[in-house]
Amino acid sequence: MNTYNIIYRFQLSENQTETIGLRMDESTLLLLDSDAPAPAWAQLEYKQCSHCPLKKQQHPTCPIARHLSRYTPIFDKVRSFDKVKLLVKMPERTITQTTSAQKAISGMVGYIMAASGCPHTAYFRPMARYHLPLANEQETAYRATSMYLLGQYFKDRAGEKPDWSIRGLRKIYQQVGIVNQSIGARLREATKSDSSVNAIVNLDMYAKVVPDMVEESLFEMQHLFSAYFENNSDNLDFTF
């Protein structure tokens, strides 16, 4: 089995560093599980999402909560706005930045959610495979839209009806928004610090903002693609 490995290293203080290694199966784009028992708050029916299709018999635990439960003791060591030095080491590159704890944790939590096995976040597995830590709103909108349209291209090639309007991306984000609320509720009872809860809040902000950016603000990027058009891009009408 080939794996895609990422290391998240949080320097919480001069003398305290926490290192987390995440391993993804490259064929399934799923995180590899640990044998550690899941806590009560990670059980599937504990604050289960209202639209969750999973059944307790096959999935006794929430995939996202089960993976996150391994790291909640680390989250409790910092508060949301504590400054941490983040290092993310991937096979292709290493990224470092000094930022708030909630922003540093948010990137890792987003990665875990996408690759956890949750049916509602499965659409974001390609973005997890090509992970971009600390991406801003515009970068996220660009990557999510590109990912979605590439998915439609593959659907078209397979003989299925594609959605070139990108309207389906809004629905995906709406479903993920419900997941964010549920995971946030679990973490509020599972952690003592606010850092992981606010990391989810940060992700939820993206879930609400990105669809509007896709449908209303992508025209601002139109000039970047002028080489693709035969006519002057100033005369093009970019609508959905």
Secondary structure, DSSP 8 states (H G I E B T S, - for coil): --EEEEEEEEEEETTEEEEEEEEEETTTTEE---SS---GGGBTTTT--TT----TTT-SB-HHHHHHTTTHHHHTTS-TT-EEEEEEE-SS-EEEEEEEHHHHHHHHHHHHHHTS--TTTGGGHHHHHT--TT--HHHHHHHHHHHHHHHHHHHHHTT----TT-HHHHHHHHHHHHHHHHHHHHHHHH-SSSHHHHHHHHHHHHHHHHHHIIIIIGGGGGGGGGGG-SS-GGG-----
